[in-house]
Amino acid sequence: MVPDYQNLGPQREGSAAVPTAMNQAAQAPVAGLNPPADAYLTKQQLARLLNVSPRTVDNLIARRALPFVRLGGKLIRFPKAAVDEHIQRHLTVNARGG
């Protein structure tokens, strides 16, 4: 018996696409796998947050001084909650009164 592959994609009725059960399952959120969009920062976002250059963020990555997730190749993201916690633990304020 040969599977009917024509019924796997969206079906067209008039001009609107009608999603099939397979498409709906593929688009359904999976618990724990779909974090909010602001849960991770890009290198540029982190540099702005820390008020440093993106090159400084590169140096911090090389020294493993910040928590990060490598998503493959050069794609790196920084979990915002872990970065906030890291900053709180390692925050030092150097101020001189005058």
Protein Blocks (a to p, Z undefined) as FASTA:
>chain_A
ZZdfklmmccdehjbccddfklmmmmpccehiaccfklpccfklmmmmnopafklmmmmm
mnopaccddebhjbccddfklmmmmmmmmgccddddZZ
